[in-house]
Amino acid sequence: MSALEAERWGDAGPPVVLVHGSLSSAAAAFGEQQVLADRYRLIAPYRRGYSPSPGTDRIDPDRDAEDIVELLGSGAHLVGTSMGGVVAMRAAALAPEKVWSLTVIEPPAMPNAAGRPEADKLIEGLRTHWEQHGDDDLETFAAGFLRTLDVSMELPSPLPPPFAEAVRNLKTERPWETGVPLEKLAAAPFPKLVVTGGGTPGFEDVADVLAEKLPGKRVLFDGSPHAVQRIGARFNEELLSFLAASGAPQQ
């Protein structure tokens, strides 16, 4: 039995595991995907450190990946957004035989795009932010992090407890170091989809590399937020089309 708590939407159809990112949670990240529960069985876990799942002193993407593999059961579609995309890719590399398809949304797999101008700029920006502001209060750190990503988002003050918890977790991450094993993923037969929203040039560089090396289908919803899945219908239509074409077992 998984150590993680999870949102579960739908009781029939093929399973889809949805992995949330750093400044979010399962319900918040994938609220717009609940409508897909009429045809898929959606499993959206809360990663370690995110209530009500067990706490942690440090976010570890490899341990998170092992948790996700457990949730895949005998097989499932896999979707990850932001750092959840890195976790999903590492999980898929651990157990490719359990993955029917892989969708990643602006994953910060920064080392994989090193050498590309915008990726290098973001790598340096993230590293510098942690070095110079790692001891800042949660609100200041989060605001600076979002500026580094070119993300426009007004933070509530004071931060609600779930968001404060998420920022504390974020402080323990090292997103400029979170590469993924592209060779293993490229050798895996399942189809891959790489989605971006156009707001953070460094993430566009990463997505371009992933789409080329995996290889995978590349989709840009220009003008969308970092968590592209939150645009709802347009993203859902693309995801449904991709899942349907994946050749996965039908239940």
Secondary structure, DSSP 4 states (H G I P E B T S, - for coil): --SS-EEEE-SSSSEEEEE--TT--HHHHTGGGGGGGGTSEEEEEPPTTSTTSPP-SS--HHHHHHHHHHHTTT-EEEEEETHHHHHHHHHHHH-GGGEEEEEEES---GGGGTTSHHHHHHHHHHHHHHHHHTTS-HHHHHHHHHHHTT---PPPSSPPHHHHHHHHHHHT--GGG----HHHHHHS-S-EEEEE-SS-HHHHHHHHHHHHHTT-EEEE-TT--SSGGGG-HHHHHHHHHHHHTT-PPP-
